[in-house]
Amino acid sequence: MTDATVVSLARDAVLTILLVAGPALLIGMLVGLLVSIFQATTQIQEQTLTFIPKIVAVLVSIVIFGPWMIRQLVDFADRLLSNLPSYIM
């Protein structure tokens, strides 16, 4: 296994991780921003108010984007396993 192969494999793995985690993280960040703006405008400083909407939003995004996320992970695993003999040599 050459250095270029290892770097390419690591790049594909990191890209897959970012693609799979991206939608849930972005939606959680947007909901957190909206809740923060709501708290700042209403001056409600309840600490637990930020967690429940973010948890619900992330769970809903996982339900919505779940099939796509699984497809991305299966495609990466398929590419990895199909190229396994070339990684050994």
C-alpha positions as CSV (number, residue, x, y, z in Angstrom):
1,M,0.0,0.0,0.0
2,T,1.5,3.3,-1.1
3,D,1.3,6.6,0.6
4,A,-1.0,8.0,-2.1
5,T,-3.4,5.1,-1.5
6,V,-3.5,5.7,2.2
7,V,-4.1,9.5,1.7
8,S,-6.8,8.8,-0.9
9,L,-8.5,6.3,1.4
10,A,-8.3,8.7,4.4
11,R,-9.7,11.6,2.2
12,D,-12.6,9.4,1.1
13,A,-13.3,8.4,4.7
14,V,-13.3,12.0,6.0
15,L,-15.4,13.2,3.1
16,T,-18.0,10.4,3.8
17,I,-18.0,11.4,7.5
18,L,-18.6,15.0,6.6
19,L,-21.4,14.2,4.1
20,V,-23.2,11.8,6.5
21,A,-22.9,14.1,9.6
22,G,-23.4,17.4,7.8
23,P,-27.2,17.6,7.5
24,A,-27.9,16.7,11.2
25,L,-25.1,19.1,12.4
26,L,-26.3,22.0,10.2
27,I,-29.9,21.6,11.2
28,G,-28.9,21.4,14.9
29,M,-26.8,24.5,14.5
30,L,-29.6,26.5,12.7
31,V,-32.2,25.5,15.4
32,G,-29.7,26.4,18.1
33,L,-29.2,29.8,16.5
34,L,-33.0,30.4,16.2
35,V,-33.5,29.4,19.8
36,S,-30.7,31.8,20.9
37,I,-32.2,34.6,18.9
38,F,-35.6,33.8,20.6
39,Q,-34.0,33.8,24.0
40,A,-32.2,37.1,23.4
41,T,-35.3,38.8,22.2
42,T,-37.6,37.5,24.9
43,Q,-34.9,37.6,27.6
44,I,-35.8,34.1,28.7
45,Q,-32.5,32.6,29.9
46,E,-33.6,29.0,30.6
47,Q,-30.7,26.6,30.0
48,T,-32.9,23.6,29.2
49,L,-34.8,25.5,26.5
50,T,-31.9,25.1,24.1
51,F,-31.6,21.3,24.3
52,I,-35.1,20.0,23.5
53,P,-35.6,21.8,20.2
54,K,-32.1,20.8,19.0
55,I,-32.5,17.2,20.0
56,V,-35.9,17.0,18.2
57,A,-34.5,18.8,15.1
58,V,-31.5,16.4,14.9
59,L,-33.8,13.3,15.3
60,V,-36.1,14.6,12.6
61,S,-33.2,15.3,10.3
62,I,-31.9,11.8,10.9
63,V,-35.3,10.3,10.1
64,I,-35.5,12.5,6.9
65,F,-31.9,12.1,5.7
66,G,-31.4,8.6,7.2
67,P,-31.9,6.6,3.9
68,W,-29.5,8.9,2.1
69,M,-26.9,8.7,5.0
70,I,-27.1,4.9,4.9
71,R,-26.7,4.9,1.1
72,Q,-23.5,7.0,1.5
73,L,-22.1,4.7,4.1
74,V,-22.9,1.5,2.1
75,D,-21.4,3.0,-1.0
76,F,-18.2,3.8,0.9
77,A,-18.0,0.3,2.4
78,D,-18.7,-1.2,-1.0
79,R,-15.8,0.8,-2.6
80,L,-13.6,-0.1,0.3
81,L,-14.3,-3.8,0.2
82,S,-14.2,-4.0,-3.6
83,N,-10.7,-2.4,-3.7
84,L,-9.4,-4.5,-0.8
85,P,-7.2,-6.7,-2.9
86,S,-5.5,-3.7,-4.4
87,Y,-4.9,-2.3,-0.9
88,I,-3.0,-5.5,0.2
89,M,-0.6,-5.5,-2.7
